[in-house]
């Protein structure tokens, strides 16, 4: 269940695939990289043909809602190495081809399919897209492929998801409250310290702070 750590991870991993499917529908030239579940959410890395704008997140969320409502069955299948590479090449996914080539020769290559969308993935996932009823795309960031600055800079979309809207609202409210109580924000507002270019990341204490 969602209350179990593994259950929540499978739920959010599925949401990351719904995100990737929505992106491919709206921006077909986009290349897929990786999209794992993380603590309290998920992310997916993409190479977009054109820079993504913050307002695009709203469009993507709407498409994700449609995909969830389509109640697409999520099917797992495996392929031999040569066939797996051929499939990803045919679908125009160079990052997936690279991932396959980097895996050991005898590794099991599993894929998950939902509707027209197919992704190289170890899983696990939900049985269908329907249970994903409450989600929010929270931010966009840059991320180098494989975390290497010599590689292509990708666009990382972060999000979170829950089985119920009330759970999502509680989570987002907690994040806002944490921002409000952030010591960096409060310290400046209360005149306890200041930041200066001479010492990046170093607080200079003011008389009240002393």
C-alpha positions in Angstrom: 0.0 0.0 0.0 1.0 3.7 -0.2 1.7 3.5 3.6 4.6 1.1 2.9 7.9 2.6 1.7 8.0 0.3 -1.3 4.4 0.9 -2.1 4.9 4.7 -2.1 8.0 4.3 -4.3 6.1 2.2 -6.9 3.2 4.8 -6.8 5.6 7.7 -7.4 7.7 5.8 -10.0 4.5 5.2 -11.9 3.8 8.9 -11.7 7.2 9.7 -13.2 6.3 7.5 -16.2 2.9 9.3 -16.5 4.9 12.6 -16.5 7.3 11.3 -19.2 4.3 10.0 -21.3 2.6 13.5 -21.0 5.9 15.2 -22.1 6.2 12.9 -25.1 2.6 13.6 -26.1 3.1 17.4 -25.9 6.7 17.6 -27.0 7.3 14.6 -29.3 10.9 15.5 -30.1 11.9 15.2 -26.4 14.5 12.6 -25.5 14.0 10.5 -22.3 16.8 10.1 -19.8 15.9 8.7 -16.3 13.0 9.1 -13.9 13.2 7.5 -10.4 11.1 7.8 -7.3 12.9 9.8 -4.5 12.0 10.8 -0.9 8.6 12.5 -1.0 8.3 12.5 -4.8 10.0 11.8 -8.1 11.8 13.4 -11.0 12.4 12.8 -14.7 15.3 14.1 -16.8 14.6 15.1 -20.4 16.4 16.6 -23.3 14.0 19.1 -24.8 14.3 20.5 -28.3 13.3 23.9 -27.0 13.7 25.3 -23.5 10.8 24.5 -21.2 8.9 27.4 -19.7 7.5 27.4 -16.2 4.0 27.8 -17.6 4.5 24.5 -19.6 4.3 22.6 -16.3 0.5 23.4 -16.1 0.0 21.9 -19.6 2.0 18.8 -18.6 -0.1 18.4 -15.4 -3.3 18.6 -17.5 -2.1 15.9 -19.8 -1.0 13.7 -16.9 -4.5 14.0 -15.5 -5.9 12.7 -18.8 -3.4 9.8 -18.8 -4.4 8.8 -15.3 -8.1 8.9 -16.2 -7.4 6.8 -19.3 -6.8 3.9 -16.8 -4.0 2.5 -19.0 -2.8 -1.0 -18.2 0.9 -1.1 -17.3 2.5 -4.1 -18.8 6.0 -5.4 -18.1 8.0 -7.2 -20.8 11.7 -8.2 -21.3 13.8 -8.3 -24.5 17.2 -9.7 -25.4 20.0 -7.1 -25.6 20.1 -6.6 -29.4 16.3 -6.3 -29.6 16.2 -3.9 -26.7 18.7 -1.6 -28.4 16.9 -1.8 -31.7 13.6 -0.9 -30.0 15.1 2.2 -28.3 16.9 3.2 -31.5 13.6 2.9 -33.4 11.9 5.1 -30.8 14.7 7.7 -31.0 15.9 7.4 -27.4 19.7 7.6 -27.4 20.0 7.9 -23.6 18.1 4.6 -23.2 20.5 3.0 -25.7 23.4 4.2 -23.7 21.9 2.8 -20.5 21.5 -0.6 -22.1 25.1 -0.6 -23.4 26.4 0.3 -19.9 24.6 -2.7 -18.3 26.3 -6.1 -18.0 25.9 -8.4 -21.0 23.7 -10.8 -19.0 21.5 -8.2 -17.4 17.7 -8.7 -17.7 16.4 -5.8 -19.8 12.8 -5.0 -18.6 10.4 -2.5 -20.1 7.1 -1.1 -19.0 4.4 -0.2 -21.4 1.3 2.0 -20.9 -0.7 2.9 -24.0 1.7 4.2 -26.6 4.5 4.9 -24.1 7.3 2.4 -23.5 10.2 2.9 -21.1 13.3 0.9 -20.2 12.8 0.3 -16.4 13.5 -2.1 -13.6 10.2 -1.2 -11.9 8.1 -2.0 -10.0 5.0 -0.1 -11.0 1.2 0.0 -10.4 -1.1 -2.2 -12.4 -2.8 0.8 -14.1 -2.5 4.6 -14.3 -5.9 5.1 -12.6 -4.8 5.2 -8.9 -2.6 8.3 -9.5 -5.2 10.9 -8.6 -3.3 13.7 -6.9 0.1 15.1 -8.1 1.9 18.3 -8.4 4.9 19.2 -10.6 7.0 21.4 -8.1 10.1 22.7 -10.0 12.4 22.6 -12.9 16.2 22.3 -12.6 19.2 21.6 -14.8 21.0 18.3 -14.4 24.0 16.9 -16.3 23.5 13.4 -17.8 25.0 10.9 -15.4 25.9 13.8 -13.1 29.0 14.6 -15.2 29.6 18.2 -16.2 31.2 17.1 -19.5 27.9 15.5 -20.5 24.7 17.1 -22.0 22.8 19.4 -19.7 19.2 18.0 -19.3 16.0 19.5 -17.9 14.9 17.8 -14.6 11.2 18.1 -13.7 10.5 17.4 -10.0 7.1 16.4 -8.7 5.2 14.6 -5.9 2.1 12.4 -5.9 -0.4 10.9 -3.5 -3.5 8.6 -3.7 -5.7 11.4 -2.3 -6.0 15.1 -3.0 -6.2 15.8 0.8 -2.8 14.1 1.3 -1.2 16.2 -1.4 -2.7 19.4 0.0 -1.3 18.6 3.5 2.1 17.9 2.0 2.2 21.2 0.0 1.1 23.1 3.1 3.9 21.5 5.2 6.4 22.7 2.5 5.1 26.2 2.6 5.2 26.3 6.4 8.9 25.1 6.3 9.7 27.9 3.9 8.1 30.4 6.2 10.2 29.1 9.1 13.5 28.9 7.2 16.2 30.3 9.4 17.9 32.0 6.4 14.6 34.0 5.7 13.9 34.7 9.4 17.5 35.7 10.1 17.4 38.4 7.5 13.9 39.6 8.3 14.7 39.9 12.1 18.0 41.8 11.3 20.1 39.0 12.9 22.6 38.6 10.0 23.3 39.7 6.5 24.9 38.0 3.5 27.6 39.7 1.4 29.5 39.0 -1.9 32.8 38.9 0.0 31.7 35.7 1.8 29.3 33.6 -0.3 27.2 31.3 2.1 28.8 33.0 5.2 26.5 35.0 7.5 27.8 38.3 8.8 26.2 38.9 12.2 24.6 42.2 12.9 24.4 43.8 16.4 21.0 42.2 17.1 22.4 38.8 16.0 25.5 39.2 18.2 
